[in-house]
Amino acid sequence: MTVAFDVSELADVLWGWIRPRIPEAAWTWLQERRTAVASGDRKSLYLAFGLTPRKTGKDDLALTESELEQALSARPGWHPTGWTVDQAARLALLLSLPEMEAAEYVGTLDQLFATGEVHELLALYQGLGLYPHQADFQLRCAEGIRSNIRGVFLAIAHGNPYPAEQLGEDPWNQLILKCLFVGTTLEPVVGIDQRSNPALARMLTDFAHERWAAKRPVSPELWRCVGPHADDGMLADLRKVLTTGSEVERHAAALALASCPRPEAAQILKEAPELEEGVRNGAITWSKVAAQVA
């Protein structure tokens, strides 16, 4: 799936956020670097990319609700919550590169990926959904998902539109499973409901059974990707959770059953009328389940 967006507009949005959040001297320095990068000076890009935090600091960008709406308007699916000023500045510089062929652009970023320390990698992976030539970063995204650096993985998994739009089913499913494996929430995963699929439902159900067998807890959020594709065995699992689980687990089972198109799911949900009503009136939502799990 390809979503159209204007890279220069995204750069302008980032510069607009950065300007009031840094000292005048830092802004002047960034604009000098911006001009050099826009001329195609890669050496200036590489040097500036490393020096940026020293100039801007690493404060939280702390975007307002209006600015977060601006992000979604400029780039559907973009949720830069939790970004820092230096991360935004680094990406603004990258997006200031002149237009170039895919191989040249990817090669330019490959240099940064190859030499980047952790904080540089965070910015680079956060920006996956903002770069031109989107399809050419699929392998890079998959590599980041396999990273054992938690921050790098979360830079891809949370608030980033790239995986849902560009990854095939197998790497997407691995991303969701890894979220659960490392104990992070699914709520900030862009496209979590749209990309659910039968293979993922089977993987997650197997994972739940392994956890149960080892007497280990199962994240209630797991059932979010199971409900829409539940077969008879999965419905039996959901009934079990609905009747014997904790409050948050029962809420998750109710939501999963409500998302299942099979009439048997509706019948099971009727066994807990108070939860059925809670789902219907919006008192029980996946956002609330995630908040309880976090």
MIDOSE-1310 file (N, C-alpha, C; in nm, 2 decimals, decimal comma, always signed):
residues 294
mtva	+0,08/-0,12/+0,00/+0,00/+0,00/+0,00/+0,09/+0,12/+0,00; +0,06/+0,22/-0,09/+0,14/+0,34/-0,10/+0,05/+0,46/-0,06; +0,10/+0,54/+0,03/+0,02/+0,66/+0,07/+0,10/+0,78/+0,01; +0,03/+0,87/-0,06/+0,10/+0,99/-0,11/+0,12/+1,09/-0,01
fdvs	+0,24/+1,15/-0,01/+0,27/+1,27/+0,08/+0,38/+1,35/+0,02; +0,39/+1,47/+0,06/+0,49/+1,57/+0,01/+0,61/+1,58/+0,10; +0,73/+1,53/+0,06/+0,84/+1,53/+0,15/+0,88/+1,67/+0,19; +0,87/+1,77/+0,10/+0,91/+1,90/+0,13/+0,81/+1,96/+0,24
elad	+0,69/+1,92/+0,23/+0,59/+1,97/+0,33/+0,62/+1,91/+0,46; +0,66/+1,79/+0,47/+0,70/+1,72/+0,60/+0,82/+1,80/+0,66; +0,92/+1,83/+0,57/+1,03/+1,90/+0,62/+0,99/+2,04/+0,68; +0,90/+2,11/+0,61/+0,85/+2,24/+0,66/+0,78/+2,22/+0,79
vlwg	+0,70/+2,12/+0,81/+0,63/+2,09/+0,93/+0,73/+2,07/+1,04; +0,84/+1,99/+1,02/+0,94/+1,97/+1,12/+1,01/+2,10/+1,16; +1,05/+2,18/+1,06/+1,12/+2,30/+1,09/+1,03/+2,40/+1,17; +0,90/+2,39/+1,14/+0,81/+2,48/+1,21/+0,80/+2,44/+1,36
wirp	+0,81/+2,31/+1,39/+0,81/+2,27/+1,53/+0,94/+2,30/+1,60; +1,05/+2,29/+1,53/+1,18/+2,31/+1,59/+1,20/+2,45/+1,62; +1,17/+2,54/+1,53/+1,20/+2,69/+1,55/+1,18/+2,74/+1,69; +1,06/+2,73/+1,74/+1,04/+2,79/+1,87/+1,09/+2,72/+1,99
ripe	+1,15/+2,60/+1,97/+1,20/+2,52/+2,08/+1,35/+2,52/+2,10; +1,42/+2,59/+2,02/+1,57/+2,59/+2,03/+1,62/+2,74/+2,03; +1,74/+2,76/+2,09/+1,80/+2,90/+2,09/+1,82/+2,95/+1,95; +1,83/+3,08/+1,94/+1,86/+3,14/+1,81/+1,99/+3,09/+1,75
aawt	+2,09/+3,08/+1,82/+2,22/+3,03/+1,77/+2,21/+2,89/+1,71; +2,13/+2,81/+1,77/+2,11/+2,67/+1,72/+2,03/+2,67/+1,59; +1,93/+2,76/+1,59/+1,85/+2,77/+1,47/+1,93/+2,82/+1,35; +2,02/+2,92/+1,38/+2,10/+2,97/+1,27/+2,19/+2,86/+1,22
wlqe	+2,25/+2,79/+1,31/+2,34/+2,68/+1,27/+2,27/+2,57/+1,18; +2,15/+2,54/+1,23/+2,07/+2,44/+1,15/+2,03/+2,49/+1,01; +2,00/+2,62/+1,00/+1,96/+2,67/+0,87/+2,08/+2,68/+0,77; +2,20/+2,70/+0,83/+2,32/+2,69/+0,75/+2,34/+2,55/+0,70
rrta	+2,32/+2,45/+0,79/+2,34/+2,31/+0,75/+2,23/+2,28/+0,65; +2,11/+2,33/+0,67/+2,00/+2,30/+0,58/+2,03/+2,34/+0,44; +2,08/+2,46/+0,42/+2,12/+2,51/+0,29/+2,22/+2,42/+0,22; +2,32/+2,38/+0,30/+2,43/+2,30/+0,24/+2,37/+2,16/+0,20
vasg	+2,29/+2,10/+0,29/+2,23/+1,97/+0,26/+2,14/+1,98/+0,13; +2,06/+2,09/+0,12/+1,97/+2,11/+0,01/+2,05/+2,12/-0,12; +2,18/+2,16/-0,11/+2,26/+2,17/-0,23/+2,32/+2,04/-0,27; +2,30/+1,93/-0,19/+2,35/+1,80/-0,22/+2,48/+1,77/-0,15
drks	+2,52/+1,85/-0,06/+2,65/+1,84/+0,01/+2,63/+1,73/+0,12; +2,67/+1,60/+0,08/+2,65/+1,49/+0,18/+2,75/+1,50/+0,30; +2,86/+1,55/+0,27/+2,96/+1,57/+0,39/+2,90/+1,65/+0,49; +2,83/+1,76/+0,45/+2,77/+1,85/+0,55/+2,65/+1,78/+0,62
lyla	+2,58/+1,69/+0,55/+2,47/+1,62/+0,61/+2,53/+1,52/+0,72; +2,63/+1,45/+0,68/+2,69/+1,35/+0,78/+2,74/+1,42/+0,90; +2,81/+1,53/+0,88/+2,87/+1,60/+1,00/+2,75/+1,66/+1,08; +2,66/+1,72/+1,02/+2,55/+1,78/+1,09/+2,46/+1,68/+1,17
fglt	+2,45/+1,56/+1,11/+2,36/+1,46/+1,17/+2,42/+1,42/+1,30; +2,56/+1,41/+1,31/+2,62/+1,38/+1,44/+2,62/+1,49/+1,54; +2,64/+1,61/+1,49/+2,65/+1,73/+1,58/+2,52/+1,79/+1,63; +2,41/+1,75/+1,57/+2,28/+1,82/+1,60/+2,24/+1,82/+1,75
prkt	+2,25/+1,71/+1,82/+2,21/+1,72/+1,96/+2,29/+1,82/+2,04; +2,42/+1,84/+2,01/+2,50/+1,94/+2,08/+2,45/+2,08/+2,06; +2,39/+2,10/+1,95/+2,34/+2,23/+1,92/+2,19/+2,26/+1,97; +2,11/+2,15/+1,95/+1,97/+2,17/+1,98/+1,93/+2,12/+2,12
gkdd	+2,01/+2,04/+2,18/+1,97/+1,97/+2,31/+1,88/+1,85/+2,27; +1,84/+1,78/+2,38/+1,77/+1,66/+2,36/+1,63/+1,66/+2,43; +1,58/+1,78/+2,45/+1,45/+1,79/+2,52/+1,34/+1,72/+2,44; +1,24/+1,68/+2,51/+1,12/+1,62/+2,45/+1,06/+1,73/+2,36
lalt	+1,02/+1,69/+2,24/+0,95/+1,79/+2,15/+0,82/+1,84/+2,20; +0,75/+1,75/+2,28/+0,63/+1,79/+2,35/+0,53/+1,86/+2,26; +0,49/+1,79/+2,15/+0,40/+1,84/+2,06/+0,26/+1,87/+2,12; +0,20/+1,97/+2,08/+0,06/+2,00/+2,12/-0,04/+1,92/+2,04
esel	-0,16/+1,91/+2,08/-0,26/+1,84/+2,01/-0,28/+1,89/+1,87; -0,27/+2,03/+1,85/-0,28/+2,09/+1,72/-0,16/+2,04/+1,63; -0,04/+2,03/+1,69/+0,07/+1,99/+1,61/+0,06/+1,84/+1,57; +0,01/+1,76/+1,66/-0,01/+1,62/+1,63/-0,11/+1,60/+1,52
eqal	-0,22/+1,69/+1,52/-0,31/+1,68/+1,41/-0,25/+1,73/+1,28; -0,16/+1,83/+1,29/-0,08/+1,87/+1,17/+0,00/+1,76/+1,11; +0,06/+1,68/+1,20/+0,14/+1,56/+1,15/+0,05/+1,47/+1,07; -0,07/+1,44/+1,13/-0,16/+1,34/+1,06/-0,21/+1,40/+0,93
sarp	-0,23/+1,53/+0,92/-0,27/+1,59/+0,80/-0,17/+1,59/+0,69; -0,04/+1,61/+0,73/+0,07/+1,61/+0,64/+0,11/+1,47/+0,59; +0,09/+1,38/+0,69/+0,14/+1,24/+0,66/+0,04/+1,14/+0,73; -0,06/+1,09/+0,67/-0,15/+1,00/+0,73/-0,08/+0,88/+0,81
gwhp	-0,12/+0,86/+0,93/-0,06/+0,76/+1,01/+0,07/+0,80/+1,09; +0,11/+0,92/+1,07/+0,23/+0,97/+1,14/+0,20/+1,02/+1,28; +0,25/+0,95/+1,38/+0,23/+0,99/+1,52/+0,36/+1,01/+1,59; +0,42/+1,14/+1,58/+0,55/+1,16/+1,64/+0,55/+1,19/+1,79
tgwt	+0,46/+1,12/+1,86/+0,46/+1,14/+2,01/+0,58/+1,08/+2,07; +0,64/+1,16/+2,17/+0,76/+1,11/+2,23/+0,89/+1,15/+2,16; +0,88/+1,21/+2,05/+1,01/+1,25/+1,98/+1,08/+1,36/+2,06; +1,21/+1,37/+2,03/+1,29/+1,48/+2,10/+1,32/+1,58/+1,99
vdqa	+1,37/+1,70/+2,04/+1,40/+1,80/+1,94/+1,51/+1,76/+1,85; +1,62/+1,70/+1,90/+1,73/+1,66/+1,81/+1,69/+1,56/+1,71; +1,59/+1,47/+1,74/+1,54/+1,37/+1,65/+1,47/+1,44/+1,53; +1,39/+1,53/+1,57/+1,31/+1,61/+1,47/+1,41/+1,69/+1,38
arla	+1,51/+1,75/+1,44/+1,61/+1,83/+1,36/+1,69/+1,74/+1,26; +1,73/+1,62/+1,31/+1,80/+1,53/+1,22/+1,72/+1,49/+1,10; +1,59/+1,46/+1,13/+1,50/+1,42/+1,02/+1,47/+1,53/+0,93; +1,46/+1,65/+0,98/+1,44/+1,77/+0,90/+1,55/+1,79/+0,80
llls	+1,67/+1,77/+0,85/+1,79/+1,77/+0,76/+1,78/+1,67/+0,65; +1,75/+1,55/+0,69/+1,74/+1,44/+0,59/+1,64/+1,47/+0,48; +1,53/+1,53/+0,52/+1,42/+1,56/+0,43/+1,45/+1,68/+0,35; +1,56/+1,75/+0,38/+1,60/+1,86/+0,30/+1,69/+1,83/+0,18
lpem	+1,73/+1,70/+0,17/+1,81/+1,65/+0,06/+1,74/+1,68/-0,07; +1,82/+1,71/-0,18/+1,75/+1,74/-0,31/+1,70/+1,61/-0,36; +1,61/+1,62/-0,46/+1,55/+1,50/-0,52/+1,66/+1,42/-0,59; +1,65/+1,29/-0,57/+1,75/+1,20/-0,64/+1,69/+1,07/-0,66
eaae	+1,75/+0,99/-0,74/+1,71/+0,85/-0,77/+1,71/+0,77/-0,64; +1,63/+0,66/-0,65/+1,61/+0,58/-0,53/+1,74/+0,52/-0,48; +1,82/+0,46/-0,57/+1,95/+0,40/-0,53/+2,04/+0,50/-0,46; +2,05/+0,62/-0,51/+2,13/+0,72/-0,46/+2,08/+0,77/-0,32
yvgt	+1,95/+0,79/-0,31/+1,89/+0,83/-0,18/+1,91/+0,72/-0,07; +1,88/+0,60/-0,11/+1,90/+0,49/-0,01/+2,04/+0,47/+0,03; +2,13/+0,49/-0,07/+2,28/+0,48/-0,04/+2,32/+0,59/+0,05; +2,27/+0,71/+0,04/+2,30/+0,82/+0,13/+2,26/+0,78/+0,27
ldql	+2,14/+0,73/+0,29/+2,10/+0,70/+0,42/+2,17/+0,57/+0,48; +2,20/+0,48/+0,39/+2,28/+0,36/+0,43/+2,40/+0,40/+0,50; +2,47/+0,50/+0,46/+2,59/+0,55/+0,53/+2,56/+0,58/+0,67; +2,45/+0,65/+0,69/+2,41/+0,69/+0,83/+2,37/+0,57/+0,91
fatg	+2,30/+0,48/+0,85/+2,26/+0,36/+0,93/+2,38/+0,27/+0,96; +2,48/+0,27/+0,88/+2,59/+0,18/+0,90/+2,68/+0,24/+1,01; +2,69/+0,37/+1,03/+2,78/+0,43/+1,13/+2,71/+0,48/+1,25; +2,57/+0,48/+1,25/+2,50/+0,55/+1,35/+2,51/+0,48/+1,49
evhe	+2,52/+0,57/+1,59/+2,51/+0,52/+1,73/+2,36/+0,51/+1,76; +2,33/+0,46/+1,88/+2,19/+0,43/+1,91/+2,09/+0,54/+1,89; +2,12/+0,66/+1,94/+2,03/+0,77/+1,92/+2,01/+0,82/+1,78; +2,12/+0,80/+1,70/+2,11/+0,83/+1,56/+2,02/+0,73/+1,49
llal	+2,03/+0,60/+1,53/+1,95/+0,50/+1,47/+1,80/+0,52/+1,51; +1,77/+0,56/+1,63/+1,64/+0,59/+1,67/+1,57/+0,69/+1,57; +1,64/+0,80/+1,54/+1,59/+0,90/+1,45/+1,57/+0,84/+1,31; +1,67/+0,77/+1,26/+1,66/+0,71/+1,13/+1,54/+0,62/+1,11
yqgl	+1,52/+0,53/+1,21/+1,41/+0,44/+1,20/+1,28/+0,51/+1,23; +1,27/+0,61/+1,31/+1,15/+0,69/+1,33/+1,11/+0,75/+1,20; +1,20/+0,78/+1,11/+1,17/+0,85/+0,99/+1,14/+0,77/+0,87; +1,13/+0,63/+0,89/+1,11/+0,54/+0,78/+0,98/+0,58/+0,70
glyp	+0,88/+0,63/+0,77/+0,75/+0,66/+0,70/+0,75/+0,80/+0,63; +0,87/+0,87/+0,64/+0,87/+1,01/+0,59/+0,96/+1,02/+0,46; +1,04/+0,92/+0,44/+1,14/+0,93/+0,33/+1,07/+0,91/+0,19; +1,13/+0,97/+0,09/+1,09/+0,93/-0,05/+1,13/+0,79/-0,08
hqad	+1,08/+0,74/-0,19/+1,11/+0,60/-0,23/+1,08/+0,50/-0,12; +0,96/+0,51/-0,07/+0,92/+0,42/+0,04/+0,94/+0,28/+0,03; +0,91/+0,22/-0,09/+0,93/+0,08/-0,10/+1,07/+0,03/-0,09; +1,17/+0,11/-0,11/+1,31/+0,07/-0,10/+1,37/+0,06/+0,04
fqlr	+1,28/+0,08/+0,14/+1,33/+0,07/+0,28/+1,27/-0,05/+0,35; +1,21/-0,15/+0,27/+1,15/-0,26/+0,34/+1,25/-0,35/+0,41; +1,36/-0,38/+0,35/+1,47/-0,46/+0,41/+1,53/-0,39/+0,53; +1,54/-0,26/+0,52/+1,59/-0,19/+0,63/+1,50/-0,19/+0,75
caeg	+1,37/-0,18/+0,72/+1,27/-0,19/+0,83/+1,27/-0,33/+0,89; +1,28/-0,44/+0,81/+1,28/-0,57/+0,86/+1,40/-0,59/+0,95; +1,52/-0,53/+0,91/+1,64/-0,54/+0,99/+1,62/-0,48/+1,13; +1,55/-0,36/+1,13/+1,53/-0,29/+1,26/+1,44/-0,37/+1,35
irsn	+1,34/-0,44/+1,29/+1,25/-0,52/+1,37/+1,33/-0,63/+1,44; +1,43/-0,69/+1,38/+1,51/-0,79/+1,44/+1,61/-0,74/+1,54; +1,62/-0,61/+1,55/+1,72/-0,55/+1,64/+1,70/-0,60/+1,78; +1,81/-0,62/+1,86/+1,79/-0,65/+2,00/+1,80/-0,52/+2,09
irgv	+1,80/-0,41/+2,02/+1,79/-0,28/+2,09/+1,65/-0,24/+2,10; +1,59/-0,24/+2,22/+1,45/-0,21/+2,24/+1,40/-0,08/+2,17; +1,48/+0,02/+2,19/+1,44/+0,16/+2,14/+1,43/+0,16/+1,99; +1,52/+0,09/+1,92/+1,52/+0,08/+1,78/+1,39/+0,01/+1,73
flai	+1,36/-0,10/+1,80/+1,24/-0,18/+1,77/+1,11/-0,09/+1,79; +1,11/-0,02/+1,90/+0,99/+0,07/+1,92/+0,98/+0,18/+1,83; +1,10/+0,23/+1,78/+1,09/+0,34/+1,68/+1,02/+0,30/+1,55; +1,02/+0,17/+1,53/+0,95/+0,11/+1,41/+0,81/+0,08/+1,44
ahgn	+0,79/+0,01/+1,56/+0,66/-0,05/+1,59/+0,56/+0,05/+1,64; +0,60/+0,16/+1,71/+0,51/+0,25/+1,77/+0,50/+0,39/+1,69; +0,38/+0,42/+1,65/+0,36/+0,55/+1,59/+0,41/+0,57/+1,45; +0,46/+0,46/+1,39/+0,53/+0,47/+1,26/+0,44/+0,40/+1,15
pypa	+0,40/+0,48/+1,05/+0,31/+0,42/+0,95/+0,38/+0,32/+0,85; +0,51/+0,32/+0,86/+0,58/+0,24/+0,75/+0,55/+0,09/+0,76; +0,56/+0,02/+0,87/+0,54/-0,12/+0,87/+0,40/-0,16/+0,81; +0,29/-0,10/+0,85/+0,16/-0,14/+0,80/+0,15/-0,11/+0,65
eqlg	+0,21/-0,01/+0,60/+0,20/+0,02/+0,46/+0,29/-0,06/+0,37; +0,41/-0,10/+0,42/+0,51/-0,15/+0,33/+0,55/-0,30/+0,35; +0,53/-0,35/+0,47/+0,58/-0,48/+0,50/+0,48/-0,59/+0,45; +0,54/-0,70/+0,40/+0,46/-0,82/+0,37/+0,40/-0,88/+0,50
edpw	+0,32/-0,98/+0,48/+0,25/-1,04/+0,59/+0,34/-1,10/+0,69; +0,44/-1,18/+0,65/+0,53/-1,24/+0,74/+0,61/-1,15/+0,83; +0,68/-1,04/+0,78/+0,75/-0,95/+0,87/+0,65/-0,87/+0,95; +0,53/-0,84/+0,90/+0,43/-0,77/+0,98/+0,39/-0,86/+1,10
nqli	+0,37/-0,98/+1,08/+0,33/-1,07/+1,18/+0,44/-1,09/+1,29; +0,56/-1,09/+1,24/+0,67/-1,10/+1,33/+0,68/-0,97/+1,42; +0,65/-0,86/+1,36/+0,65/-0,73/+1,44/+0,55/-0,74/+1,55; +0,43/-0,79/+1,53/+0,32/-0,80/+1,63/+0,36/-0,90/+1,73
lkcl	+0,41/-1,01/+1,69/+0,45/-1,11/+1,79/+0,57/-1,06/+1,88; +0,66/-0,99/+1,82/+0,77/-0,94/+1,90/+0,72/-0,83/+2,00; +0,63/-0,75/+1,96/+0,57/-0,66/+2,06/+0,53/-0,73/+2,19; +0,45/-0,84/+2,17/+0,41/-0,92/+2,28/+0,52/-0,99/+2,35
fvgt	+0,62/-1,04/+2,28/+0,73/-1,11/+2,34/+0,81/-1,02/+2,43; +0,83/-0,89/+2,38/+0,92/-0,80/+2,46/+0,83/-0,72/+2,57; +0,70/-0,74/+2,57/+0,62/-0,69/+2,67/+0,58/-0,54/+2,64; +0,57/-0,50/+2,52/+0,52/-0,36/+2,49/+0,38/-0,37/+2,44
tlep	+0,31/-0,26/+2,45/+0,17/-0,25/+2,41/+0,15/-0,25/+2,26; +0,04/-0,30/+2,22/+0,00/-0,29/+2,07/-0,07/-0,17/+2,03; -0,13/-0,10/+2,13/-0,21/+0,02/+2,10/-0,15/+0,12/+2,01; -0,02/+0,16/+2,02/+0,04/+0,26/+1,93/+0,09/+0,20/+1,80
vvgi	+0,06/+0,07/+1,77/+0,10/+0,02/+1,64/+0,01/+0,06/+1,53; +0,05/+0,14/+1,44/-0,03/+0,20/+1,33/-0,08/+0,08/+1,24; -0,21/+0,07/+1,22/-0,26/-0,03/+1,13/-0,29/-0,16/+1,20; -0,29/-0,17/+1,33/-0,30/-0,29/+1,40/-0,42/-0,37/+1,36
dqrs	-0,53/-0,30/+1,35/-0,66/-0,37/+1,31/-0,67/-0,40/+1,16; -0,63/-0,31/+1,08/-0,64/-0,32/+0,94/-0,55/-0,44/+0,89; -0,44/-0,46/+0,95/-0,34/-0,57/+0,91/-0,36/-0,70/+0,98; -0,46/-0,72/+1,06/-0,48/-0,85/+1,12/-0,51/-0,95/+1,01
npal	-0,47/-1,07/+1,03/-0,48/-1,18/+0,93/-0,49/-1,31/+0,99; -0,54/-1,41/+0,92/-0,56/-1,55/+0,98/-0,43/-1,61/+1,03; -0,32/-1,59/+0,95/-0,19/-1,65/+1,00/-0,15/-1,59/+1,13; -0,16/-1,46/+1,14/-0,13/-1,39/+1,27/-0,21/-1,45/+1,38
arml	-0,34/-1,46/+1,36/-0,43/-1,51/+1,46/-0,38/-1,65/+1,51; -0,34/-1,74/+1,42/-0,29/-1,87/+1,46/-0,16/-1,86/+1,53; -0,07/-1,77/+1,49/+0,06/-1,75/+1,56/+0,03/-1,71/+1,70; -0,06/-1,61/+1,72/-0,08/-1,56/+1,85/-0,15/-1,66/+1,94
tdfa	-0,24/-1,73/+1,89/-0,30/-1,84/+1,97/-0,20/-1,94/+2,01; -0,12/-1,98/+1,92/-0,01/-2,08/+1,96/+0,08/-2,02/+2,07; +0,11/-1,89/+2,06/+0,19/-1,82/+2,16/+0,12/-1,82/+2,29; -0,01/-1,79/+2,29/-0,09/-1,79/+2,42/-0,09/-1,93/+2,48
herw	-0,10/-2,04/+2,40/-0,10/-2,17/+2,46/+0,03/-2,21/+2,52; +0,14/-2,16/+2,45/+0,27/-2,18/+2,51/+0,29/-2,11/+2,65; +0,24/-1,99/+2,65/+0,25/-1,92/+2,78/+0,16/-1,98/+2,89; +0,04/-2,03/+2,85/-0,04/-2,09/+2,95/+0,03/-2,22/+3,00
aakr	+0,08/-2,30/+2,91/+0,15/-2,42/+2,94/+0,26/-2,40/+3,04; +0,33/-2,29/+3,02/+0,44/-2,25/+3,11/+0,40/-2,18/+3,23; +0,27/-2,16/+3,25/+0,21/-2,09/+3,36/+0,26/-1,94/+3,37; +0,27/-1,88/+3,25/+0,31/-1,74/+3,24/+0,19/-1,66/+3,19
pvsp	+0,19/-1,53/+3,22/+0,07/-1,45/+3,18/+0,07/-1,43/+3,03; -0,05/-1,40/+2,98/-0,07/-1,37/+2,84/-0,13/-1,23/+2,83; -0,07/-1,14/+2,75/-0,12/-1,01/+2,74/-0,26/-1,00/+2,69; -0,35/-0,94/+2,75/-0,49/-0,93/+2,70/-0,50/-0,87/+2,56
elwr	-0,40/-0,79/+2,52/-0,40/-0,73/+2,39/-0,38/-0,83/+2,28; -0,33/-0,94/+2,31/-0,31/-1,05/+2,21/-0,43/-1,08/+2,14; -0,55/-1,08/+2,21/-0,67/-1,13/+2,15/-0,73/-1,03/+2,05; -0,67/-0,91/+2,04/-0,71/-0,80/+1,95/-0,70/-0,85/+1,80
cvgp	-0,59/-0,92/+1,78/-0,56/-0,97/+1,64/-0,62/-1,11/+1,62; -0,68/-1,17/+1,72/-0,73/-1,30/+1,70/-0,88/-1,30/+1,67; -0,95/-1,21/+1,74/-1,10/-1,21/+1,73/-1,15/-1,20/+1,58; -1,10/-1,12/+1,50/-1,16/-1,11/+1,36/-1,15/-1,24/+1,28
hadd	-1,05/-1,33/+1,32/-1,03/-1,44/+1,24/-1,04/-1,57/+1,32; -1,12/-1,57/+1,43/-1,12/-1,68/+1,52/-1,20/-1,80/+1,46; -1,13/-1,92/+1,47/-1,20/-2,04/+1,43/-1,25/-2,10/+1,56; -1,30/-2,23/+1,55/-1,37/-2,29/+1,67/-1,27/-2,30/+1,79
gmla	-1,15/-2,34/+1,76/-1,06/-2,35/+1,88/-1,03/-2,22/+1,94; -1,01/-2,11/+1,86/-0,99/-1,98/+1,91/-1,11/-1,93/+1,99; -1,23/-1,96/+1,94/-1,35/-1,92/+2,01/-1,35/-1,98/+2,15; -1,31/-2,11/+2,15/-1,31/-2,18/+2,28/-1,21/-2,11/+2,38
dlrk	-1,09/-2,07/+2,32/-1,00/-1,99/+2,41/-1,06/-1,86/+2,46; -1,13/-1,79/+2,37/-1,19/-1,67/+2,41/-1,30/-1,69/+2,51; -1,37/-1,79/+2,50/-1,47/-1,83/+2,60/-1,41/-1,85/+2,74; -1,29/-1,92/+2,73/-1,22/-1,95/+2,86/-1,17/-1,82/+2,92
vltt	-1,12/-1,73/+2,84/-1,07/-1,60/+2,90/-1,19/-1,52/+2,95; -1,30/-1,52/+2,88/-1,42/-1,45/+2,91/-1,48/-1,49/+3,05; -1,46/-1,62/+3,08/-1,53/-1,67/+3,20/-1,43/-1,69/+3,31; -1,30/-1,70/+3,29/-1,21/-1,73/+3,40/-1,10/-1,62/+3,41
gsev	-1,09/-1,53/+3,32/-0,98/-1,43/+3,33/-1,00/-1,32/+3,43; -0,90/-1,24/+3,44/-0,91/-1,12/+3,53/-1,00/-1,02/+3,46; -1,03/-0,91/+3,52/-1,12/-0,81/+3,46/-1,07/-0,76/+3,33; -0,95/-0,72/+3,32/-0,90/-0,67/+3,19/-0,89/-0,78/+3,09
erha	-0,86/-0,90/+3,13/-0,86/-1,01/+3,03/-1,00/-1,03/+2,98; -1,10/-1,03/+3,06/-1,24/-1,05/+3,02/-1,29/-0,93/+2,93; -1,24/-0,81/+2,96/-1,27/-0,70/+2,87/-1,21/-0,73/+2,73; -1,09/-0,77/+2,72/-1,02/-0,80/+2,60/-1,09/-0,91/+2,52
aala	-1,14/-1,02/+2,59/-1,21/-1,13/+2,53/-1,34/-1,08/+2,47; -1,41/-0,99/+2,54/-1,53/-0,94/+2,50/-1,51/-0,85/+2,37; -1,41/-0,77/+2,37/-1,38/-0,69/+2,25/-1,35/-0,78/+2,13; -1,27/-0,89/+2,15/-1,23/-0,98/+2,05/-1,35/-1,05/+1,99
lasc	-1,44/-1,10/+2,08/-1,56/-1,17/+2,04/-1,65/-1,07/+1,96; -1,66/-0,95/+2,00/-1,74/-0,85/+1,93/-1,69/-0,82/+1,79; -1,56/-0,84/+1,77/-1,50/-0,82/+1,63/-1,51/-0,94/+1,54; -1,55/-1,05/+1,59/-1,56/-1,17/+1,51/-1,69/-1,18/+1,44
prpe	-1,69/-1,20/+1,31/-1,81/-1,20/+1,23/-1,90/-1,33/+1,25; -1,84/-1,43/+1,31/-1,92/-1,56/+1,32/-2,03/-1,54/+1,43; -2,15/-1,59/+1,40/-2,26/-1,59/+1,49/-2,23/-1,66/+1,62; -2,14/-1,76/+1,62/-2,11/-1,83/+1,75/-2,04/-1,73/+1,85
aaqi	-1,96/-1,64/+1,79/-1,89/-1,54/+1,88/-1,99/-1,45/+1,95; -2,10/-1,41/+1,88/-2,20/-1,33/+1,94/-2,27/-1,40/+2,05; -2,29/-1,53/+2,03/-2,36/-1,61/+2,13/-2,27/-1,63/+2,25; -2,14/-1,65/+2,24/-2,06/-1,65/+2,35/-2,06/-1,52/+2,43
lkea	-2,05/-1,41/+2,36/-2,05/-1,28/+2,42/-2,18/-1,26/+2,51; -2,29/-1,31/+2,46/-2,41/-1,29/+2,53/-2,41/-1,36/+2,67; -2,31/-1,45/+2,69/-2,30/-1,51/+2,82/-2,25/-1,41/+2,93; -2,20/-1,30/+2,88/-2,15/-1,19/+2,97/-2,22/-1,06/+2,93
pele	-2,35/-1,05/+2,96/-2,43/-0,94/+2,91/-2,37/-0,80/+2,95; -2,31/-0,79/+3,07/-2,26/-0,66/+3,12/-2,14/-0,62/+3,03; -2,06/-0,72/+2,99/-1,95/-0,69/+2,90/-1,99/-0,66/+2,76; -2,09/-0,73/+2,71/-2,15/-0,70/+2,58/-2,20/-0,56/+2,57
egvr	-2,27/-0,52/+2,68/-2,32/-0,38/+2,69/-2,20/-0,28/+2,69; -2,10/-0,31/+2,77/-1,98/-0,23/+2,78/-1,91/-0,20/+2,65; -1,90/-0,31/+2,57/-1,84/-0,30/+2,43/-1,93/-0,21/+2,35; -2,06/-0,24/+2,36/-2,16/-0,16/+2,27/-2,16/-0,01/+2,30
ngai	-2,15/+0,02/+2,42/-2,17/+0,17/+2,46/-2,03/+0,24/+2,47; -1,92/+0,17/+2,44/-1,79/+0,23/+2,44/-1,72/+0,24/+2,57; -1,78/+0,18/+2,67/-1,72/+0,18/+2,80/-1,60/+0,09/+2,80; -1,59/-0,01/+2,72/-1,48/-0,11/+2,70/-1,42/-0,09/+2,57
twsk	-1,30/-0,05/+2,56/-1,23/-0,03/+2,43/-1,09/-0,09/+2,44; -1,02/-0,10/+2,33/-0,88/-0,15/+2,33/-0,79/-0,05/+2,39; -0,82/+0,08/+2,37/-0,73/+0,18/+2,43/-0,74/+0,17/+2,59; -0,85/+0,14/+2,64/-0,86/+0,13/+2,79/-0,80/+0,00/+2,83
vaaq	-0,81/-0,11/+2,75/-0,74/-0,23/+2,79/-0,59/-0,21/+2,79; -0,54/-0,14/+2,69/-0,39/-0,11/+2,68/-0,35/-0,03/+2,80; -0,43/+0,07/+2,84/-0,39/+0,15/+2,95/-0,38/+0,07/+3,08; -0,47/-0,03/+3,09/-0,46/-0,11/+3,21/-0,34/-0,21/+3,21
va	-0,30/-0,25/+3,09/-0,19/-0,34/+3,08/-0,06/-0,27/+3,10; -0,05/-0,15/+3,05/+0,08/-0,07/+3,05/+0,13/-0,06/+3,20
